[in-house]
Amino acid sequence: MLSLVYLRENPTKIKAGLAKRNFSQPELIDQLLEVDQNRRAMQTQLDEILAKGNQLAKEIGMLFKSGETEKANTLKLETSTLKATSKGLQEQLQKAEADLMHLRTQIPNVPEDIVPPGNAEEDNEEVFRAGVIPDLADSAMPHWELAAKYDLIDFDLGSKITGAGFPVYKGKGAKLQRALIQYFLDKNTAAGYKEYQVPHLVNEASGFGTGQLPDKEGQMYHVQDDNLYLIPTAEVPLTNIFRDQLLNAKDLPICMTGYTLCFRREAGSYGANVRGLNRLHQFDKVEIVRIEEPHNSRAALDGMVDHVKNILEELELPYRILKLCGGDLGFTSALTFDFEVYSTAQKRWLEISSVSTFNSFQAERLQLRYKDNNGKKSAVHTLNGSSLALPRVVAGLLENFQTNDGIIIPKALVPYTGFDLID
């Protein structure tokens, strides 16, 4: 969430930035500032009352020692009034702080200046494209038909066991999944990211820290009896490793990677565009996360984008990069680049990675700070990216590399799969 200092000093700038998101409640900024002003006035009043109470307590002690009991008892009556007043103020302060937090959690991150205006994905700006889209035969199949033909993925069996959106991978399909996971992790660790294995369920504080909670879109699976949430991405547990910590400048940057299963309800997703691997409730993903000093975060974002580009080029997949418009940005993001791979059989682009910077927005929620070389304490910047989400990578590989003889495995993956053809 936005820091109170930033909100106090930049209300006009914040409203202008949020207009790029088509944020419909700019009045929340004014409400928040009013609550904050009242809260600070009450805090000042409370501090003065408590200071006066402490002074009176000292005077009462001295009066009792000197035998001036009547004066001491008179002052005790005054302290009783002060205590009642301070109790009322403390209750009002607690309510004001709760109201302030509620308002802060409703205000999204402010987009960076280079974020284009727009309402939806149609307004996203293509900034890069690479790779050759293959010219497939008229008989080319979409990935769900290829998965059935070569007995790689069974969607019906997954529906039987659990429900739609929970596929079962088999044979070379399962080996391809495992190969991609190991390949992505090896690429990430070679680039300096430290590997972590993290829980697949998180508590409420973790969900709040990275901005998944409150769950405004109802996309997280909730284990009600234990009040735990199945993770939608490894970003949540990885970033929360450092929740409520004060780091030193020498500790930064922190670069993490991890493989996890991910779970998303995908409420409201229907139609042909969600067939097969296009949209799942459970899927595999390898994530990269960085914690940076603010002045380094933009260079770190560019480095993460280049890292994902390198992986896709090794996989020989045609892809493009989009700079998301304000209306398509996630709630916590200040700037996001989406990677999309071209699905030749479906004749459409499929999102396979998002690389984002949150600036200090997550750090404010996480209470994650660092002390610079001059001893000044500030919020860090956090960044994350998919490196990569597997389902649509698999869809792209199956569709783009299909031939009459089978599905060719890119050279970079052969050492991991142990085979170069699915036939």
QUIQUI-V907932 format. One record per residue. PSI is psi in whole degrees, -180 to 180 (* if undefined). OMEGA is omega in degrees with one decimal (NA if undefined). BURIAL is 1 if it has 24 or more other ideal C-beta (glycine too) atoms within 12 Angstrom, else 0. Layout:
PSI	OMEGA	BURIAL
PSI	OMEGA	BURIAL
This chain:
164	-177.7	1
142	-179.7	1
151	179.7	1
-38	179.2	1
-45	179.6	0
-41	179.0	1
-42	-179.1	1
-39	-171.9	0
-17	-172.1	0
42	-175.7	0
-40	-179.1	1
-44	178.7	0
-41	-179.7	0
-44	179.3	1
-40	179.0	1
-41	178.4	0
-41	-179.3	1
-24	175.6	1
-30	177.2	1
-25	175.8	1
-6	-171.7	1
34	179.0	0
126	-169.2	1
0	-176.3	0
57	179.6	0
-20	179.2	1
-19	177.2	0
-32	178.6	1
-47	-179.8	1
-41	178.1	0
-43	-179.2	0
-46	-178.4	1
-35	177.4	1
-45	177.8	0
-41	-179.2	1
-42	179.0	1
-44	178.3	0
-40	179.9	0
-43	-179.4	1
-36	177.4	0
-41	177.5	0
-38	179.6	1
-41	177.4	0
-45	179.1	0
-42	179.7	0
-43	179.5	1
-41	179.5	0
-42	179.5	0
-44	-179.8	1
-39	178.2	0
-41	178.4	0
-40	177.9	0
-42	178.6	1
-40	179.7	0
-43	178.6	0
-38	179.6	1
-41	177.9	0
-43	-179.9	0
-41	179.8	0
-42	178.7	1
-42	-179.8	0
-37	179.2	0
-43	177.7	0
-40	-180.0	0
-36	-178.4	0
2	176.4	0
8	-179.7	0
68	-173.2	0
-40	-176.6	0
-45	178.2	0
-39	-179.6	0
-44	180.0	0
-34	176.8	0
-45	178.1	0
-33	178.3	1
-37	176.6	0
-39	179.2	0
-40	179.3	0
-33	177.3	1
-41	177.4	0
-42	178.9	0
-41	179.5	1
-42	179.2	0
-41	178.6	0
-44	-178.7	0
-36	177.8	1
-43	177.8	0
-41	178.8	0
-39	178.7	1
-39	177.3	0
-41	177.3	0
-38	178.5	0
-42	178.7	1
-42	178.3	0
-43	179.9	0
-40	178.7	1
-38	176.6	0
-42	178.1	0
-40	179.8	0
-45	178.9	1
-41	178.7	0
-44	179.4	0
-41	-179.2	1
-36	-178.5	1
-11	178.5	1
-10	-176.4	1
120	-178.0	1
175	178.7	1
152	178.9	1
124	179.8	1
147	175.1	1
163	-174.5	1
-32	-175.8	0
-4	177.2	0
126	-179.5	1
150	174.1	1
161	178.3	1
167	-175.0	0
-31	-172.2	0
-175	-173.6	0
-24	178.9	0
-20	-177.3	0
2	177.4	0
150	-174.1	1
120	176.3	1
126	-176.8	0
-11	-178.5	1
147	174.8	0
140	-179.7	0
163	178.8	1
161	-178.4	1
126	175.8	0
118	-176.3	1
151	177.3	0
95	-174.7	0
158	177.5	1
160	179.2	0
-23	-178.4	0
6	-178.6	0
143	-175.3	1
151	168.6	1
164	-171.2	1
-31	-178.6	1
-31	175.1	1
-38	176.4	0
-40	179.0	1
-38	177.8	1
-43	-177.7	0
-43	-175.9	0
10	176.9	1
52	-177.3	0
-40	-175.5	1
133	179.8	1
104	-178.8	0
-35	179.7	1
-39	179.3	0
-40	176.3	0
-39	177.8	1
-36	178.8	0
-44	-176.1	0
-42	-173.4	0
-62	-176.9	0
177	179.6	0
142	178.8	0
10	178.7	1
75	-174.1	1
160	173.8	1
123	178.2	1
140	-174.9	1
152	172.3	0
-126	-178.7	0
-22	174.7	1
-43	177.7	1
-40	179.2	1
-37	177.9	0
-41	176.4	1
-51	-177.3	1
-39	179.6	1
-43	179.8	1
-43	178.7	1
-48	-178.3	1
-39	179.1	1
-47	179.8	1
-45	179.6	1
-42	179.3	1
-42	178.0	1
-42	-177.2	1
-45	-179.2	1
-35	177.0	0
-26	179.3	0
3	175.1	1
7	178.0	0
131	179.4	1
131	-176.2	0
138	176.1	1
147	165.4	1
123	-171.0	0
161	177.6	1
153	177.3	0
-3	172.4	1
145	179.8	1
160	177.6	1
177	-175.1	0
-39	-179.3	0
-37	178.9	0
-42	178.0	1
-37	177.6	1
-40	-174.6	1
-39	-179.0	1
0	172.2	1
5	176.6	1
-25	176.3	1
142	-1.7	1
139	-176.2	0
86	-172.6	1
-26	-176.8	0
3	177.0	0
39	-174.6	0
-7	-177.5	1
141	172.8	1
132	-174.3	1
126	173.6	1
97	-166.0	0
-45	-175.2	0
-34	-178.3	0
-3	-177.1	0
48	176.1	0
157	-176.7	1
135	172.7	1
135	-172.1	1
139	173.8	1
-13	-179.3	1
153	177.9	1
-15	176.0	1
-37	-174.1	1
-59	179.8	1
-35	-178.1	1
-48	-177.6	1
-36	-177.7	1
-9	172.7	1
-32	-174.1	1
16	177.4	1
142	178.1	1
36	179.1	0
152	171.6	1
111	-178.3	0
166	172.6	1
154	-178.9	0
-35	-178.8	1
-19	179.1	0
-14	-172.2	0
150	1.2	1
156	170.3	1
122	-176.5	1
120	-175.3	1
150	170.8	1
152	178.6	1
146	172.9	1
133	173.4	1
157	159.6	1
148	178.3	1
147	-174.6	1
126	177.9	1
135	-178.1	1
-28	-178.6	1
47	-179.5	1
135	177.0	0
8	-179.9	0
115	-179.7	0
168	171.7	0
-179	-175.1	0
-30	-176.4	0
-7	179.1	0
15	179.6	1
155	173.9	1
-126	-177.7	1
3	-175.0	1
-36	179.2	1
122	-175.5	1
162	174.0	1
-27	176.0	1
130	-179.9	1
163	179.7	1
143	178.8	1
143	171.6	1
130	-172.6	1
150	168.6	1
140	-177.7	1
138	177.3	1
144	171.4	1
123	-167.6	1
156	164.6	1
144	-175.7	1
-40	-176.3	1
-12	179.4	0
-7	-167.3	1
-35	-179.2	1
-42	176.0	0
-37	177.8	0
-41	178.3	1
-45	178.6	1
-39	178.4	1
-38	177.9	1
-41	177.6	1
-46	179.0	1
-36	-179.9	0
-46	179.3	1
-38	176.6	1
-44	-178.4	1
-41	179.1	0
-46	-177.7	1
-34	177.2	1
-36	175.9	0
-33	178.3	1
-5	175.3	1
34	-179.8	1
138	172.8	1
130	-175.6	1
166	173.7	1
162	178.7	1
132	178.7	1
136	168.6	1
117	-173.7	1
140	176.0	1
168	-177.5	1
-40	-177.3	1
-15	-178.6	1
0	179.2	1
146	170.9	1
159	-174.7	1
-39	-172.8	1
-10	-171.6	1
144	172.1	1
-24	-179.6	1
128	-177.9	1
136	170.1	1
121	176.6	1
137	171.8	1
135	177.5	1
136	175.6	1
145	-177.5	1
126	176.3	1
103	-172.1	1
-39	-178.3	1
-34	178.9	1
-14	-179.6	1
48	178.6	0
160	178.0	0
139	180.0	1
126	177.9	1
130	-179.6	1
-7	177.1	1
146	168.2	1
129	177.6	1
121	-170.2	1
151	165.6	1
139	-179.9	1
2	-172.5	1
-132	-177.0	1
7	-172.3	1
-49	177.7	1
-39	-177.2	1
-35	177.3	1
-40	178.9	1
-36	-177.4	1
-12	-171.0	1
48	-178.2	1
114	-175.5	1
170	174.3	1
159	178.3	1
119	-177.6	0
-178	-174.4	0
-15	176.9	0
4	178.5	0
1	-179.9	0
136	-179.6	0
130	-178.9	0
162	174.4	1
141	174.3	1
174	168.3	1
141	177.7	1
148	179.4	1
154	174.1	1
161	177.4	1
151	173.9	1
131	-177.4	1
55	8.4	1
173	170.2	1
131	-168.9	1
-40	-168.9	1
-49	-176.5	1
-22	170.4	1
-46	177.6	1
-44	178.6	1
-44	179.7	1
-42	178.7	1
-47	-178.5	1
-44	-174.4	1
-43	-174.4	1
-23	-177.0	1
16	177.8	1
139	175.8	1
177	176.7	0
-23	-177.3	0
-10	-178.6	0
-165	-178.3	0
120	-177.8	1
138	176.5	1
129	177.2	1
147	-175.5	1
-37	-177.5	0
-24	-177.3	1
-18	-174.4	1
-42	178.0	0
-21	-179.3	0
-35	-179.7	1
-36	-173.6	1
2	175.1	0
156	-178.2	0
3	-178.8	0
137	170.1	0
114	-178.3	1
*	NA	0
